[in-house]
């Protein structure tokens, strides 16, 4: 994905967000500073802050508060990653050791808590109650999504419906909130606010679902260098993602049994055979097509937004996210 080209219309805003993040990650506690710098240096596309910036400008916002909100969204997202890595016992993210692998689980959880509290501290300073409402709800829904995923873990009877609910809560909700908060900043009254929440929320939600579904595909088609994590991590953690759910549903009894056993045990001994089976049964293509459906829904939502280079960037972002290979 050429994020630099997509972000070009808000390049100055994006630079300001990065400065804002670095400044507000500072703390009198040395360990927080150390881990904060490690997180910033770790990079990442900062896709959600970018959506916030583009949505604000696409809806005609002319001031600068979207910088603060985009940084808040990145803090909240990063906190969920820190907590995720502890729960999943992950040791690699973005091609580097995770925070919990370097500093331990306790430090990872507590710095995640710091980021959440710092995010809401900044939100209060912005003083926009609707944004506070959107992001407080989002944080709660994401937490529910984590628990739903935990319930599904190592359960080969997880249905597609149950899994899609996890995706909506755990991943798509933050995309939805990123797009909503940027657009709401430009709203002048209750009617405009409701419109911004609906239109940009639908865009963000559908794009977030598509993004996660492609992540599911890449867990079986990527490589360590491009993914920045180990291939088969989802399977190792016993996560019944959509390619596996489809294969169990549509494959032969022996193919379904292979997948069911791998989900229960979280073992990677049969990874090559599982990848071959998922490909042969059409699990990867089915998941990609579901991602494309949600991308089309995201683009349909943007049809209500006046044309501009910002809207075009949002459209390109959705298209690229659903067709990416890493």
C-alpha positions as CSV (number, residue, x, y, z in Angstrom):
1,X,0.0,0.0,0.0
2,X,1.3,3.4,-0.9
3,X,0.2,5.2,2.2
4,X,2.5,8.2,1.6
5,X,0.6,9.0,-1.7
6,X,-2.8,8.5,-0.1
7,X,-1.8,10.7,2.9
8,X,-0.4,13.4,0.7
9,X,-3.5,15.7,1.0
10,X,-3.0,15.8,4.8
11,X,0.8,15.4,4.9
12,X,1.3,18.5,7.1
13,X,-1.4,17.4,9.4
14,X,0.1,13.9,9.6
15,X,3.5,15.4,10.5
16,X,1.8,17.4,13.2
17,X,0.2,14.3,14.6
18,X,3.5,12.5,14.9
19,X,5.0,15.5,16.8
20,X,2.0,15.6,19.0
21,X,2.3,11.9,19.8
22,X,6.0,12.2,20.7
23,X,5.4,15.2,22.9
24,X,2.5,13.7,24.8
25,X,4.1,10.3,25.3
26,X,6.5,12.0,27.7
27,X,6.3,11.2,31.4
28,X,8.2,11.7,34.6
29,X,8.3,7.9,34.9
30,X,11.5,6.7,33.1
31,X,10.0,3.3,32.1
32,X,7.0,5.0,30.4
33,X,9.4,7.2,28.5
34,X,11.6,4.3,27.5
35,X,8.7,2.2,26.3
36,X,7.0,5.2,24.7
37,X,10.0,5.9,22.6
38,X,10.2,2.2,21.6
39,X,6.6,2.3,20.5
40,X,7.1,5.5,18.4
41,X,10.3,4.2,16.8
42,X,8.4,1.0,15.9
43,X,6.6,2.9,13.2
44,X,3.3,1.4,12.0
45,X,1.2,3.0,9.3
46,X,-1.0,5.0,11.7
47,X,-3.9,4.2,9.5
48,X,-6.6,5.2,12.0
49,X,-5.2,8.6,12.7
50,X,-4.9,9.1,8.9
51,X,-8.6,8.3,8.5
52,X,-9.5,10.8,11.2
53,X,-7.5,13.5,9.4
54,X,-8.9,12.8,6.0
55,X,-12.5,12.5,7.3
56,X,-12.2,15.9,9.0
57,X,-10.9,17.6,5.9
58,X,-13.4,15.7,3.6
59,X,-16.2,17.2,5.7
60,X,-14.8,20.7,5.4
61,X,-13.1,21.1,8.8
62,X,-10.7,24.0,8.8
63,X,-9.2,24.2,12.3
64,X,-6.6,22.1,14.1
65,X,-8.3,20.0,16.8
66,X,-8.3,17.0,14.5
67,X,-4.6,16.8,15.2
68,X,-5.3,16.1,18.9
69,X,-8.1,13.6,18.1
70,X,-6.0,11.7,15.6
71,X,-3.3,11.3,18.3
72,X,-5.9,10.2,20.9
73,X,-7.0,7.5,18.5
74,X,-3.5,6.3,18.0
75,X,-2.9,6.2,21.8
76,X,-6.1,4.1,22.2
77,X,-5.2,1.8,19.3
78,X,-1.6,1.3,20.6
79,X,-3.0,0.5,24.1
80,X,-5.1,-2.3,22.6
81,X,-2.1,-3.7,20.9
82,X,0.0,-3.7,24.1
83,X,-2.8,-5.6,25.9
84,X,-3.4,-7.9,22.9
85,X,0.2,-9.0,22.8
86,X,0.0,-9.9,26.5
87,X,-3.2,-11.9,26.1
88,X,-2.0,-13.6,22.9
89,X,1.6,-14.1,24.3
90,X,2.9,-12.6,21.1
91,X,6.6,-12.0,20.8
92,X,6.8,-10.1,17.5
93,X,5.0,-7.1,16.0
94,X,6.0,-4.9,13.1
95,X,9.2,-7.0,12.7
96,X,10.4,-6.3,16.3
97,X,10.1,-7.9,19.7
98,X,6.9,-6.8,21.4
99,X,6.9,-4.7,24.5
100,X,5.9,-7.6,26.7
101,X,8.7,-9.7,25.2
102,X,11.3,-7.0,26.1
103,X,9.9,-5.6,29.4
104,X,7.5,-8.2,30.5
105,X,3.7,-8.5,30.7
106,X,3.2,-6.2,33.7
107,X,5.0,-3.2,32.0
108,X,3.1,-3.8,28.8
109,X,-0.3,-3.8,30.5
110,X,0.5,-0.8,32.7
111,X,1.9,1.3,29.9
112,X,-1.2,0.4,27.9
113,X,-3.3,1.7,30.8
114,X,-1.2,4.9,30.8
115,X,-2.0,5.4,27.1
116,X,-5.7,5.0,27.7
117,X,-5.7,7.5,30.6
118,X,-3.5,10.0,28.6
119,X,-5.9,9.7,25.7
120,X,-8.9,10.6,27.8
121,X,-7.0,13.4,29.5
122,X,-6.4,14.9,26.1
123,X,-10.0,14.4,25.1
124,X,-11.2,16.3,28.1
125,X,-8.9,19.2,27.1
126,X,-10.5,19.2,23.7
127,X,-13.8,19.7,25.4
128,X,-16.1,18.2,22.8
129,X,-18.7,16.0,24.6
130,X,-19.8,14.2,21.4
131,X,-16.2,13.1,20.7
132,X,-15.9,11.9,24.3
133,X,-19.1,9.9,23.9
134,X,-17.9,8.3,20.6
135,X,-14.5,7.3,22.0
136,X,-15.7,6.1,25.4
137,X,-18.2,3.9,23.7
138,X,-15.6,2.7,21.3
139,X,-13.2,1.8,24.1
140,X,-15.9,-0.2,25.8
141,X,-16.9,-2.1,22.7
142,X,-13.3,-3.0,21.9
143,X,-12.9,-4.4,25.4
144,X,-16.0,-6.5,24.8
145,X,-14.5,-7.7,21.5
146,X,-11.4,-8.9,23.3
147,X,-13.5,-11.0,25.7
148,X,-15.6,-12.3,22.7
149,X,-12.4,-13.4,21.0
150,X,-11.2,-15.0,24.2
151,X,-14.5,-17.0,24.3
152,X,-14.0,-18.1,20.7
153,X,-10.4,-19.1,21.2
154,X,-9.7,-22.8,20.6
155,X,-13.4,-23.3,19.8
156,X,-13.7,-24.9,16.3
157,X,-17.5,-24.6,16.5
158,X,-17.3,-20.8,16.2
159,X,-19.7,-19.7,13.5
160,X,-19.1,-17.1,10.9
161,X,-21.7,-14.9,12.6
162,X,-19.9,-15.1,15.9
163,X,-16.6,-14.4,14.3
164,X,-17.9,-11.3,12.4
165,X,-19.2,-10.0,15.7
166,X,-15.6,-10.2,17.1
167,X,-14.3,-8.3,14.0
168,X,-16.8,-5.6,14.4
169,X,-16.1,-5.1,18.1
170,X,-12.4,-5.6,18.2
171,X,-11.2,-4.0,15.0
172,X,-13.9,-2.2,13.0
173,X,-15.1,-0.1,15.9
174,X,-11.9,1.9,16.1
175,X,-11.9,2.5,12.4
176,X,-15.5,3.6,12.7
177,X,-14.7,6.0,15.5
178,X,-11.7,7.4,13.7
179,X,-13.8,8.4,10.7
180,X,-16.7,9.6,12.8
181,X,-14.6,11.8,15.2
182,X,-12.8,13.6,12.3
183,X,-16.1,14.3,10.5
184,X,-18.0,15.4,13.6
185,X,-15.5,18.2,14.3
186,X,-16.9,20.0,11.2
187,X,-20.5,19.6,12.2
188,X,-22.4,22.8,13.1
189,X,-25.6,21.4,14.6
190,X,-27.3,18.2,15.7
191,X,-28.5,17.3,12.2
192,X,-25.0,17.6,10.7
193,X,-23.5,15.7,13.6
194,X,-26.0,12.8,13.1
195,X,-25.2,12.8,9.3
196,X,-21.4,12.8,9.9
197,X,-21.7,9.9,12.5
198,X,-23.8,7.9,10.1
199,X,-22.0,8.4,6.8
200,X,-18.4,8.4,8.0
201,X,-19.2,5.7,10.6
202,X,-20.5,3.4,7.9
203,X,-17.4,4.0,5.9
204,X,-15.0,3.3,8.8
205,X,-16.9,0.3,10.0
206,X,-17.0,-1.4,6.6
207,X,-13.4,-0.5,5.9
208,X,-12.3,-1.9,9.3
209,X,-14.0,-5.2,8.6
210,X,-12.4,-5.5,5.2
211,X,-9.0,-4.6,6.7
212,X,-9.3,-7.4,9.3
213,X,-10.5,-10.0,6.8
214,X,-7.4,-9.3,4.7
215,X,-5.3,-9.7,7.8
216,X,-6.9,-13.1,8.2
217,X,-5.9,-14.0,4.6
218,X,-2.3,-12.7,5.1
219,X,-1.8,-14.9,8.1
220,X,-1.7,-17.9,5.7
221,X,-0.2,-16.2,2.6
222,X,2.4,-13.7,3.8
223,X,5.9,-14.1,5.2
224,X,7.7,-12.9,8.3
225,X,9.5,-10.1,6.6
226,X,6.4,-8.5,5.0
227,X,4.0,-9.2,7.8
228,X,6.2,-8.2,10.7
229,X,4.9,-11.2,12.6
230,X,5.1,-14.9,12.4
231,X,3.0,-16.6,9.7
232,X,0.3,-18.8,11.3
233,X,0.2,-16.7,14.5
234,X,-3.6,-16.8,14.5
235,X,-3.6,-20.5,14.3
236,X,-1.0,-20.9,17.0
237,X,-3.2,-18.8,19.3
238,X,-6.2,-21.1,18.5
239,X,-8.1,-18.3,16.7
240,X,-10.9,-19.6,14.4
241,X,-10.6,-16.9,11.7
242,X,-12.8,-16.8,8.6
243,X,-10.6,-18.8,6.2
244,X,-10.6,-21.7,8.8
245,X,-14.3,-21.4,9.5
246,X,-15.2,-21.5,5.8
247,X,-12.9,-24.5,5.2
248,X,-14.4,-26.5,8.1
249,X,-17.9,-25.7,6.7
250,X,-17.2,-26.5,3.0
251,X,-14.4,-29.0,3.1
252,X,-14.5,-32.8,3.4
253,X,-14.9,-34.4,6.8
254,X,-11.1,-35.2,6.9
255,X,-10.2,-31.6,6.0
256,X,-12.6,-30.2,8.6
257,X,-11.1,-32.6,11.2
258,X,-7.6,-31.3,10.4
259,X,-8.6,-27.7,11.0
260,X,-10.7,-28.5,14.1
261,X,-7.8,-30.3,15.7
262,X,-5.3,-27.5,14.9
263,X,-7.7,-24.9,16.4
264,X,-8.1,-26.9,19.6
265,X,-4.4,-27.5,20.1
266,X,-2.9,-24.3,18.6
267,X,-0.2,-26.5,17.1
268,X,1.7,-25.5,13.9
269,X,3.0,-29.0,13.1
270,X,0.4,-29.2,10.3
271,X,0.7,-25.6,9.1
272,X,1.8,-26.4,5.5
273,X,-1.0,-28.9,5.1
274,X,-3.6,-26.5,6.6
275,X,-2.5,-23.7,4.3
276,X,-2.9,-26.1,1.3
277,X,-6.3,-27.3,2.5
278,X,-7.6,-23.7,3.1
279,X,-6.4,-22.7,-0.4
280,X,-7.9,-25.8,-2.0
281,X,-11.3,-25.4,-0.3
282,X,-11.5,-21.7,-1.3
283,X,-11.2,-20.3,2.2
284,X,-8.8,-17.5,1.2
285,X,-10.7,-16.4,-1.8
286,X,-14.0,-16.5,0.1
287,X,-12.5,-14.3,2.8
288,X,-11.1,-11.9,0.1
289,X,-14.5,-11.6,-1.5
290,X,-16.2,-10.8,1.8
291,X,-13.5,-8.1,2.2
292,X,-14.4,-6.7,-1.2
293,X,-18.1,-6.6,-0.3
294,X,-17.3,-4.5,2.7
295,X,-15.0,-2.3,0.7
296,X,-17.9,-1.7,-1.8
297,X,-20.2,-0.8,1.2
298,X,-17.5,1.7,2.5
299,X,-17.3,3.4,-0.9
300,X,-21.1,3.5,-1.2
301,X,-21.2,5.4,2.1
302,X,-18.8,8.0,0.8
303,X,-21.0,8.7,-2.1
304,X,-22.9,11.1,0.1
305,X,-19.8,13.1,0.8
306,X,-19.0,16.0,-1.7
307,X,-16.1,15.2,-4.0
308,X,-12.7,16.4,-3.0
309,X,-9.1,15.2,-2.9
310,X,-9.7,14.1,0.7
311,X,-12.7,12.0,-0.2
312,X,-10.8,10.5,-3.1
313,X,-8.0,9.7,-0.6
314,X,-10.5,7.9,1.7
315,X,-11.8,6.0,-1.3
316,X,-8.3,4.9,-2.4
317,X,-7.5,3.9,1.2
318,X,-10.4,1.5,1.3
319,X,-9.5,0.1,-2.1
320,X,-5.9,-0.4,-1.2
321,X,-6.7,-1.9,2.2
322,X,-8.8,-4.7,0.7
323,X,-6.3,-5.7,-2.0
324,X,-3.0,-5.4,-0.2
325,X,-0.6,-8.3,-0.1
326,X,1.1,-7.3,3.2
